[in-house]
Amino acid sequence: MSVEKVLKVAADTEKLYEVQGFVDAELEAHDCPMKTQMLIDVSLEELFVNIAHYAYPEGNGWAEIRVGVTDGVASITLIDGGIPYDPLKKPDPDITLAAEDRQIGGLGIYMVKKKMDEMTYEHRDGKNVLTIRKKLC
């Protein structure tokens, strides 16, 4: 069991590489296969960019990223103090429709839900708390 590591950054897309590097360092310390790390990185990018773009309409927000590995499962939690938003309540897009016939939005969260083993959300203490989990093997 690893100790959970914590990083707090401005909710700004310019911080994405710092966030991914922080998570990647922990994954690499636990011999995470490159394919799994890439799936986590793409999911993390979608989630962090959504926070940066939508959580703080007035700007100047923050995001806290927590990462840990327990029993071969990576757990990454993103916390922000922005407007409450549960991405799991949005219906999945109808991917059987042609791209031009689909409603805009929702495809990124759908992809995260499909690529991760688990995704949970709660609004706690005035904060959005979203966690993704993925087996490392």
C-alpha positions, -999 to +999 in steps of 0.1 A: +000+000+000+014+034-009+009+067+008-015+090-011+004+119-027-013+153-031-007+181-055-027+214-055-025+236-086-043+264-103-072+251-124-055+262-156-048+241-187-012+253-185-008+231-154-019+199-172+017+186-178+026+192-142-005+172-131+002+144-155+039+143-145+029+141-108+005+112-114+029+094-138+057+095-113+036+076-088+024+051-114+060+045-126+071+039-090+046+010-090+057-004-123+025+006-141+025-008-177+028+020-203-006+011-219-023+015-186-004+047-178-015+062-212-052+053-205-049+071-172-031+101-187-058+105-214-086+102-187-068+126-164-064+151-192-101+150-200-111+155-163-085+182-155-092+202-186-130+201-178-122+215-143-100+242-159-126+252-185-159+248-166-156+246-128-148+283-122-168+306-146-152+336-130-117+321-133-089+318-107-098+284-093-078+255-080-077+217-083-062+192-059-050+158-073-046+128-050-029+097-063-022+064-046-017+027-055-032+000-032-032-037-040-023-031-076-051-005-082-043+032-090-067+057-075-067+092-087-090+118-071-096+153-085-111+178-061-122+214-069-142+241-053-160+251-084-197+249-093-212+215-084-212+192-114-217+154-114-205+142-148-220+107-141-255+121-142-252+131-178-265+104-201-240+086-223-239+098-259-255+076-286-223+065-303-244+046-329-254+079-345-232+096-371-210+123-356-230+151-372-262+137-356-249+135-321-253+163-295-221+181-287-204+172-254-202+142-232-180+120-253-149+127-232-166+116-199-180+086-217-145+076-228-132+080-192-160+058-179-152+031-205-114+032-200-113+032-162-124+004-140-144+027-117-154+063-116-172+079-087-184+114-079-197+132-048-202+168-038-187+170-003-180+200+020-187+223-009-163+206-032-165+183-063-147+150-056-142+128-086-122+095-084-111+072-111-096+037-104-076+014-127-059-019-121-022-016-130-020-050-147 
